[in-house]
Amino acid sequence: MYSEKVFEHFRNPRNVGVIEDADGVGTVGNPVCGDLMTMYIKVKDDRIEDIKFQTFGCGAAIATSSMATELAKGKTLEEALKITKQTVADALGGLPPQKMHCSNLASDALKRAIADYLKKRGREEDLKRLGLDKLAEEEHEEHGEVCEA
């Protein structure tokens, strides 16, 4: 059902925690299954210098959060925005169909953190250019996909 890489990231998640003075914070949740993810980013020269996450959820939610941080660390903001739910799932060796929403949450939390960073710096033109202007207006996003354990 799960790849060894999913188990590895669940058992030994990378980049867990909070960045107290984060440059950007993004939170998403799924009220149907209760998964909640928050990503924190530290940015230097438009590059993600540090990234941490806190996730309340199933093993797949933890593994996808961990992998998303690994994929984003060191990337420019624009490169990090190209990380999709499929990118995260593929990097983990695949996910069962009923768990794909977990990778969607992880990539969306990352996008929200980047949008928050740009908004805090008054970079409205970049928000619009990157298609993040609507995300920057909302404080929190809820996904409604059904999670089947």
Buried (B, 14 or more C-beta within 10 A) or exposed (E): EBBEBBBBBBEEBBBBEEBEEBBBBBBBBBEEBEBBBBBBBBBEEBBBEBBBBBBEBBBBBBBBBBBBBBBBBEBEBEBBBEBBBEBBBEBBBBBEEBBBBBBBBBBBBBBBBBBBBBBEEEBEEBBEEBEBBEBBEEEEBEBEBEBEE
